[in-house]
Amino acid sequence: MLKIENLRLSPGAGLESLTRAAAKALRVPPEAVQRLEILRRSIDAREGVAVIYTVWVMVENEGAVLRRSRNSKVSRWKPEPDYPIPCPKPRIPPEIRPVVTGAGPAGLFAALALALAGQEPILLERGRPVEARRADVERFWSAGELDLTSNVQFGEGGAGAFSDGKLNTGTKDPRHRYILKTLADNGAPADILTDARPHIGTDYLYSTLQNLRKTLRSLGTDIRFESRLADLRAENGALTGIAVEGPEGLYELPCQNLILAPGHSARDTFEMLYKRGVRMEAKPFAVGVRIEHRQADCDAAQYREYAGHPGLPASSYKLACHLPGGRSVFSFCVCPGGEVVAAASEAGGVVTNGMSEFARDRENINGALLVNVTPEDFGGASPLAGVEFQRKLEASAYALGGGGYRAPAQRVEDFLQNRASTGPGRVRPSYRPGVVWTDLRKCLPPFAAEALAEALPLLGRKLQGFDAPDAVLTAVESRSSSPVRIPRDAGGEAGIRGLYPCGEGAGYAGGILSAAADGMRCAENLLGNRALAHSK
């Protein structure tokens, strides 16, 4: 098989056009291409608009064709081997089964790796199954009734279940392809295997999570919902058990190996670990607002004459600038054709996030617009000072919104002119339960407000219309990543033998794909560190 890179086609070109382009690159007639498969697809809108493909093809006499093509973009290709799951020969389950806490991406894929190794893990999730969770979240968005157990942060799928479902990452890991294939096998769109910026969308995540749950249970995983890790038990530096708060109350569970995947919002878990002497560090993260534009305007700025073309996806962006004072302002978690969502998990605080369905076909595009913060900004030396910094921001936004989880909002023009907004312009805010028009400087830290005001015109030069007068800022975006990191040793443990922190909550990931890979990595460490049971 031969691989051909950088095939540029106009938007909307079909398989026949792609085959002709591949044949031209090989210097053979189109009928000589016996088979063609897409390996990667991306959009290049820098000069004109083109869809860029990498493909593999089958032709006769591949060696002769390769020599004759004289094309640096053509090379021999063979499929990468599947990522080797640890312990391909399953082991007998141990008497004391390993436990995973948290059913976000890290916890789910840690449990899957253990289950495939025959360990029949116990998976604890403080929230509810995704079916019940969706109803709880919808009730919060429509009526402002927050369920502290089941919300945008807590429940099956983690915080990523109510997001854009982006699967791109800046890191390289051989586990990524396996994770994508697993998601596709469980109902995610097949496009995630080829798109340069893959995403699932909240609607597909809903069914994918249910199918993945069935897969885990078929492998012997004991999944317990509404079951929160309440405490750790340790003797002589080794884990011996945990306390679990479940539907029937508090109970003790013997446990010698615990993969801790709490997510970035499990603040009570962080507090419990701190009290138990688990070493933790305050970690830099970022805070700011959600900025919302009309999707059609963003498409026009990037696709120009191709805006609205059915062969192009809703446009997105990735922006950043470094300010003279040392702060950075950048976009994060952009949700094309999506909505700004209420994402609180504690009473009396407003938290914003973004969400899109797979089609990305709603009126607005939104993204986090964030300012970096460091432990020096937190106002305390405790490892949990970042948590309190977040809480203060969220409480201030709640107060400014007038209660009921309404969010404070402001038009960009008014924000830059340092005056309160009184209503929307062309961009209608999508946040539910609703917004209150105000001056966001009343709830943002002064350094963050100043950095955003300085950055907006600079970013508007990079993407036309980004600082448009009617763009909407909604506050506050405070949960971009975990405010703590739980250090772990070379074997993946965190000071207590048998305790394996992982994922975003432990400070080791930055999205669905990287969190899932870190969960698998922790499971592999656990299996390598412990002679859990004899092989069959």
VOMITI-477617 format. One line per field, with one value per residue (C-alpha): chain; x negated, y negated, z; residue number from 1. Coordinates in steps of 0.05 Angstrom, whole numbers, plus 5000, padded with zeros to 4 digits. Each point is the difference from the previous one (the first is absolute). Layout:
BEGIN
unit: c(A	...) .
px: c(X	...) .
py: c(Y	...) .
pz: c(Z	...) .
pos: c(NUM	...) .
***
This chain:
BEGIN
unit: c(A	A	A	A	A	A	A	A	A	A	A	A	A	A	A	A	A	A	A	A	A	A	A	A	A	A	A	A	A	A	A	A	A	A	A	A	A	A	A	A	A	A	A	A	A	A	A	A	A	A	A	A	A	A	A	A	A	A	A	A	A	A	A	A	A	A	A	A	A	A	A	A	A	A	A	A	A	A	A	A	A	A	A	A	A	A	A	A	A	A	A	A	A	A	A	A	A	A	A	A	A	A	A	A	A	A	A	A	A	A	A	A	A	A	A	A	A	A	A	A	A	A	A	A	A	A	A	A	A	A	A	A	A	A	A	A	A	A	A	A	A	A	A	A	A	A	A	A	A	A	A	A	A	A	A	A	A	A	A	A	A	A	A	A	A	A	A	A	A	A	A	A	A	A	A	A	A	A	A	A	A	A	A	A	A	A	A	A	A	A	A	A	A	A	A	A	A	A	A	A	A	A	A	A	A	A	A	A	A	A	A	A	A	A	A	A	A	A	A	A	A	A	A	A	A	A	A	A	A	A	A	A	A	A	A	A	A	A	A	A	A	A	A	A	A	A	A	A	A	A	A	A	A	A	A	A	A	A	A	A	A	A	A	A	A	A	A	A	A	A	A	A	A	A	A	A	A	A	A	A	A	A	A	A	A	A	A	A	A	A	A	A	A	A	A	A	A	A	A	A	A	A	A	A	A	A	A	A	A	A	A	A	A	A	A	A	A	A	A	A	A	A	A	A	A	A	A	A	A	A	A	A	A	A	A	A	A	A	A	A	A	A	A	A	A	A	A	A	A	A	A	A	A	A	A	A	A	A	A	A	A	A	A	A	A	A	A	A	A	A	A	A	A	A	A	A	A	A	A	A	A	A	A	A	A	A	A	A	A	A	A	A	A	A	A	A	A	A	A	A	A	A	A	A	A	A	A	A	A	A	A	A	A	A	A	A	A	A	A	A	A	A	A	A	A	A	A	A	A	A	A	A	A	A	A	A	A	A	A	A	A	A	A	A	A	A	A	A	A	A	A	A	A	A	A	A	A	A	A	A	A	A	A	A	A	A	A	A	A	A	A	A	A	A	A	A	A	A	A	A	A	A	A	A	A	A	A	A	A	A	A	A	A	A	A	A	A	A	A	A	A	A	A	A	A	A	A	A	A	A	A	A	A	A	A	A	A	A	A	A	A	A	A	A	A	A	A	A	A	A	A	A	A	A	A	A) .
px: c(5000	4978	5014	5013	4998	5025	5053	5035	5072	5054	5056	5053	4956	5019	4965	4994	4961	4957	4984	4980	4955	4967	4990	4968	4952	4980	4997	5049	5070	5058	5022	4932	5020	5028	5019	4996	5012	4996	4950	5007	5042	4992	5021	4949	5030	4935	4997	5065	5039	4980	5013	4933	4998	4950	5020	4974	5010	4990	4972	4964	4923	4996	4924	4999	5056	4963	4936	5036	5041	4938	5045	4975	5072	5005	4970	5011	5050	5024	5052	4974	5009	5056	4979	4983	5049	4964	5005	5030	5005	5052	4982	5044	5036	4967	5038	4997	5020	4968	5045	5006	5034	5030	5034	4971	4953	4942	5041	5037	4938	4962	5057	5000	4926	5008	5062	4964	4945	5052	5000	5075	4991	5050	5017	5029	5034	5028	5052	5054	5003	5000	5075	5020	4945	5025	5068	4969	4957	5059	5041	4943	4994	5074	5019	4936	5008	4929	4991	4935	4992	5017	4980	4954	4939	5022	5028	4985	4953	4972	5000	4986	5069	5029	4949	4981	4969	4935	4949	4939	4940	4931	4967	4980	5016	5007	5063	5037	5017	5025	5045	5029	5014	5033	5045	5018	5015	5047	5040	4959	4999	4949	4974	4960	4951	4982	5014	4940	5044	5047	5061	5058	5052	5043	5055	4955	4964	5067	5007	4925	4996	5058	4967	4933	5036	5027	4931	4970	5054	4992	4927	5019	4996	5043	5026	5030	5034	5015	4940	4950	4931	5005	4935	4936	4974	4926	4951	4924	5003	5044	5073	5044	5071	5045	5065	5055	5063	5053	5075	5008	4952	4926	4964	4929	4969	4935	4952	4926	4997	5039	4998	5023	5032	5041	5006	4981	5061	4999	4982	5023	4955	4940	5016	5004	4934	4967	5025	4973	4931	4998	4950	5032	4976	5036	4998	5005	5064	5041	5064	5042	5065	5037	5001	5056	5007	5048	4973	5016	4954	4943	5010	4998	4936	4964	5031	5015	5034	5008	5040	5062	4973	5031	4933	4969	5010	5019	4936	4961	4940	4940	4973	4948	4960	4946	5007	4944	5016	4986	5071	5025	5071	5023	5061	5017	5053	5032	5069	5022	5075	5010	5025	4972	5023	5008	4949	5004	4990	5006	5056	4993	4950	5005	4955	5002	4978	5014	5036	5014	5036	4967	5033	4976	5060	5024	4998	4940	4928	4971	4932	4966	4958	4951	4944	4946	4997	4945	4996	4974	5069	5039	4989	4977	4945	5045	5001	5075	4994	5018	5065	5018	4980	5049	5055	4994	5006	5060	5035	4987	5029	5061	5012	4992	5049	5052	5007	5036	4935	5011	4933	4973	4989	4974	4991	4927	5009	5026	4946	4946	5034	5004	5076	5055	5042	5075	5017	4975	4985	4995	4973	5052	4971	5014	4987	5056	5033	4986	4954	5000	4970	4948	4927	4955	4945	5043	4987	4933	4933	4972	4939	5045	5046	4941	4967	5065	5011	4929	5003	5067	4978	4936	5038	5048	4941	4986	5073	5044	5060	4975	5005	5066	5042	5059	4960	5023	4956	5031	4967	4968	4958	4962	4993	4954	4955	4985	4973	4958	4950	4989	4927	4986	4937	4969	5049	5060	5015	5012	4963	5049	4985	5058	5026	4997	5024	5015	5036	5019	5018	4931	4968	4976	5045	5034	5059	5038	4946	4941	5040	5021	4927	4977	5052	4974	4929	5019	5033	4937	4958	5046	4996	4924	4989	5044	5001	5075	5013	4971	5012	5050) .
py: c(5000	4929	4937	4934	4936	4929	5012	4933	5001	4947	5004	5050	5042	5073	5067	4998	4935	5027	5062	4958	4956	5062	5030	4935	5000	5072	4985	5056	5000	4997	5071	5025	4981	5065	4974	4934	4985	4933	4996	4927	4940	4927	4931	4948	4930	4960	4986	5016	5059	5072	5068	5036	5076	5053	5067	5070	5035	5068	5006	5055	4999	4952	4996	4979	4949	4971	4992	4970	4950	4962	4966	4985	5005	5074	5055	5072	5010	5056	4995	4986	5059	4994	4974	5061	5004	5021	5073	5025	5067	4983	5013	5031	4944	4986	5012	4925	4969	4934	4938	4941	4937	4953	5020	4944	5016	5018	5045	5034	5018	5020	5047	5026	5016	5036	5037	5024	5026	5043	4959	4988	4930	4962	4933	4948	4938	4947	4977	5036	5039	4955	5012	4973	4949	4969	4988	4970	4952	4979	4985	4956	4963	4988	4986	4985	5062	5024	5073	5005	5074	4998	4940	4977	5018	5064	5063	5053	4971	4945	4926	5020	5030	4930	4967	5000	5069	4978	5056	4962	4991	4969	5063	5062	5068	5069	5010	4944	5042	5057	4952	4971	5069	5021	4939	5013	5073	4977	4952	4937	4973	5035	4931	4996	5051	4953	4928	4958	4968	5056	4988	5043	4950	5006	5036	5057	5002	5016	5066	5016	4997	5049	5049	4993	5016	5064	5018	4990	5041	5056	5004	5007	4928	4984	4929	4964	4933	4948	5028	4947	5013	4974	5020	5042	5053	5014	5038	4996	4957	5047	4994	5050	4975	4942	4972	4991	4959	5036	5001	5042	4958	5004	5067	5027	5033	5039	4970	5009	4966	4937	4960	4931	4963	4946	4947	4927	4981	5053	4949	5041	5057	4952	4978	5071	5019	4939	5019	5070	4973	5015	4952	4947	4938	4937	4999	4943	4998	4946	4961	4952	4999	5033	4958	5011	4980	5017	5062	4970	4941	5046	5042	4937	4976	5066	5032	4935	5017	5072	4981	5044	5052	5068	5034	4961	5009	4943	4959	4997	4961	5003	4933	4976	4939	4984	4932	4953	5009	5075	5026	5045	4998	5058	5037	5068	5053	4965	5027	4985	4999	5011	4966	4973	5044	4993	5047	4989	5058	4961	4958	4925	4998	4985	5040	4997	5051	5014	5057	5022	5058	5038	4960	4934	4967	4948	4926	4981	5021	4992	5011	4988	4936	5011	4966	5041	5001	5027	5020	4930	4973	5046	4960	5059	5052	5061	5052	4987	4924	5006	5033	4942	4951	5035	4999	4926	4986	5045	4969	4930	5019	5031	4936	4956	5043	4990	5073	5058	5018	4944	4978	4929	4979	4940	4980	4994	4927	4983	5040	4962	4934	5018	4992	5048	5032	4994	5053	5040	4978	5047	5057	5032	5035	5074	5011	5030	4987	4930	4940	4933	4942	4965	4980	5062	4961	5007	5075	5010	4991	4932	5032	5047	4944	4957	5057	5016	4927	4995	5065	4993	4949	5039	5065	4962	4986	5075	5019	4947	4986	5034	4934	4981	4951	5048	5062	5024	5014	5045	5011	5037	5055	5028	5075	5003	5050	5026	4950	5056	5053	5064	5019	5073	5041	5038	5057	4953	5002	4940	5012	5054	5068	5020	4929	4979	4930	4985	4957	4927	4998	5024	4949	5046	4988	4946	5031	5064	5034	4984	5017	5068	5015	4981	5046	5058	4982	5004	5067	5025	4975	5035	5066	4994	4982	5055	5075	4996	5072	5057	5003	5050) .
pz: c(5000	4986	5041	4965	5041	4988	4947	4994	4976	4996	5052	4981	4955	5004	4997	4925	5003	5057	4959	4940	5044	5030	4930	4976	5060	4981	4925	4984	4970	5050	4983	5025	5071	5027	5069	5037	5073	5036	5056	5018	4979	5019	4977	4977	4997	5000	4925	4968	5030	4988	5030	5011	4998	5018	4969	4989	4934	4969	4930	4962	4998	5059	4997	4927	5012	5060	4959	4941	5040	5023	5052	5071	5024	4980	5043	5019	5055	5045	5055	5069	5046	5050	5068	5043	5058	5063	5019	4934	5035	5054	5072	5053	5037	5068	5064	5014	4935	4976	5006	4953	5025	4948	4935	4957	4942	5046	5045	4944	4961	5063	5017	4928	5002	5066	4976	4936	5046	5036	5064	5004	5032	5041	4969	5047	4973	5046	4949	4961	4935	4939	4987	5068	4999	4935	5032	5062	4959	4956	5062	5025	4935	4993	5072	5038	5045	5013	5020	5039	4983	4926	4958	4945	5041	5035	4969	4947	4948	5044	4980	4928	4992	4995	4956	4926	5009	4968	4993	4974	5045	4997	5026	4962	5031	4968	5043	4963	4939	5044	5039	4936	4972	5065	5000	4927	5015	5055	4957	4989	4928	4955	4979	5064	4970	4942	5019	5021	5054	5019	5044	5022	5023	5062	4963	4977	5067	5032	4963	4998	5076	5007	4952	5035	5066	4969	4975	5069	5034	4949	5022	5074	5023	5060	4986	5060	4989	5053	5037	5024	5027	5071	5033	4995	5047	5002	5044	4997	4939	4960	4981	5035	4987	4983	5028	4949	5006	4959	4992	5063	5041	5020	4994	5002	4939	5003	4950	4987	4932	4985	4935	5019	4941	5036	4945	5010	5041	5056	5053	5059	4976	4997	5071	5025	4967	5031	5069	4990	4985	4926	4970	4956	4964	4978	4924	4949	4959	4966	5011	4959	4962	4943	4936	4951	4927	4943	4966	4931	5016	5021	4937	4956	5033	4989	4938	4963	4934	5022	5063	5005	4952	5017	4992	5057	5075	5046	5008	5065	5024	5046	5023	5049	5017	5051	5033	5020	5074	4996	4997	4944	4972	4958	4973	5028	4989	4940	4983	4929	4989	5074	5063	5065	5057	5075	5032	5075	5048	5066	5026	4994	4943	4926	4954	4924	4948	4927	4965	4928	4968	4945	4944	5030	4968	5051	4988	5042	5011	5069	5032	5066	5000	5057	5038	5032	5076	5044	5073	5015	4980	5047	5064	5043	5008	5008	4944	4998	4992	4927	5019	5045	4945	4953	5052	5012	4925	4993	5061	4973	4933	5034	5040	4940	4961	5055	5020	4968	4963	4950	4972	4994	4927	4962	4927	4978	4980	5069	5035	4961	5015	5074	5004	5019	4946	4999	4948	4940	4929	4940	5043	5044	5061	5004	5074	5041	5050	4973	5005	5036	4962	5042	5006	5006	5035	5062	5003	4964	5034	4978	4968	4959	4977	4980	4962	4963	4981	4974	4962	4965	4947	4988	4989	4954	4955	4996	4987	4968	5043	5063	5038	4965	5041	5008	5019	5069	5060	5053	5068	5032	4968	5059	4989	4940	5036	5069	5051	5033	4980	5039	4990	4983	4998	4943	5012	4998	5075	5045	5065	5023	4970	4955	4988	4927	4984	4927	4950	5002	5073	5020	4954	4945	4940	4960	4964	4985	4960	5045	5062	4972	4982	5070	5030	4957	5021	5073	4990	4966	5059	5048	4961	4995	5073	5030	4992	5005	4982	4962	4926	4975) .
pos: c(1	2	3	4	5	6	7	8	9	10	11	12	13	14	15	16	17	18	19	20	21	22	23	24	25	26	27	28	29	30	31	32	33	34	35	36	37	38	39	40	41	42	43	44	45	46	47	48	49	50	51	52	53	54	55	56	57	58	59	60	61	62	63	64	65	66	67	68	69	70	71	72	73	74	75	76	77	78	79	80	81	82	83	84	85	86	87	88	89	90	91	92	93	94	95	96	97	98	99	100	101	102	103	104	105	106	107	108	109	110	111	112	113	114	115	116	117	118	119	120	121	122	123	124	125	126	127	128	129	130	131	132	133	134	135	136	137	138	139	140	141	142	143	144	145	146	147	148	149	150	151	152	153	154	155	156	157	158	159	160	161	162	163	164	165	166	167	168	169	170	171	172	173	174	175	176	177	178	179	180	181	182	183	184	185	186	187	188	189	190	191	192	193	194	195	196	197	198	199	200	201	202	203	204	205	206	207	208	209	210	211	212	213	214	215	216	217	218	219	220	221	222	223	224	225	226	227	228	229	230	231	232	233	234	235	236	237	238	239	240	241	242	243	244	245	246	247	248	249	250	251	252	253	254	255	256	257	258	259	260	261	262	263	264	265	266	267	268	269	270	271	272	273	274	275	276	277	278	279	280	281	282	283	284	285	286	287	288	289	290	291	292	293	294	295	296	297	298	299	300	301	302	303	304	305	306	307	308	309	310	311	312	313	314	315	316	317	318	319	320	321	322	323	324	325	326	327	328	329	330	331	332	333	334	335	336	337	338	339	340	341	342	343	344	345	346	347	348	349	350	351	352	353	354	355	356	357	358	359	360	361	362	363	364	365	366	367	368	369	370	371	372	373	374	375	376	377	378	379	380	381	382	383	384	385	386	387	388	389	390	391	392	393	394	395	396	397	398	399	400	401	402	403	404	405	406	407	408	409	410	411	412	413	414	415	416	417	418	419	420	421	422	423	424	425	426	427	428	429	430	431	432	433	434	435	436	437	438	439	440	441	442	443	444	445	446	447	448	449	450	451	452	453	454	455	456	457	458	459	460	461	462	463	464	465	466	467	468	469	470	471	472	473	474	475	476	477	478	479	480	481	482	483	484	485	486	487	488	489	490	491	492	493	494	495	496	497	498	499	500	501	502	503	504	505	506	507	508	509	510	511	512	513	514	515	516	517	518	519	520	521	522	523	524	525	526	527	528	529	530	531	532	533	534	535	536) .
***
